[in-house]
Structure formats: structure tokens, C-alpha cells
Amino acid sequence: MMIIELVFVLVYHFLQKNLVFMKATEELQGRVGKLKTMYGSGIKALDDMAKELEENSRSTFGSLNSEVSKHSHAVEGVSIKLMLLLSDLNSFSLV
């Protein structure tokens, strides 16, 4: 009877340790799941922000390019007018 009691005690302790191990494993899995969700959503948010910033910069540079083009055409127009005026002044002074 002593051996049977010893086997039962050993089995009982083994099962208790396994139960503790299983609970710890479940707790760790839960924590890992929470971290995965938290960091995964953070990465998604950063990715969304990067896409939005890219779109904004494309729009801003497009507007800037348009403004530079408008001003360069205006400067061209002024340059042509100045050249014509200088030409007229030169022909006037020659007369």
C-alpha cells in the first residue's frame, strides 16, 4: 500500500506542476496576443500616417510646381516687354 500511495503523491504533484505550467502558458499566450494587437495596430497607424503624408507632399509639391511655373511665365513676359522697350529706346536714340 505504501508504493501505491507514493505513486499517487507523485502523480498528484506532477499534475499540479503541469496545471501551473499550463496556466502560465495560457497567461503568456494572452499577453503575447495583447502585445501583438497593440503593436500591430500601432504599425498600421504609422503606415496610414506615412501614406497620408506622402499624398500631402505630392499635393504640396504639385501646387508649388504650378506656382513656380506661373511666376516663370510672368517673368518671361516681363523680360520680353523689357527687351522690346530697350529695343524701342535704342531705335529712338538712333533717330
Secondary structure, 3 states (H helix, E strand, C coil): CHHHHHHHHHHHHHHHHHHHHHHHHHHHHHHHHHHHHHHHHHHHHHHHHHHHHHHHHHHHHHHHHHHHHHHHHHHHHHHHHHHHHHHHHHHHHHC
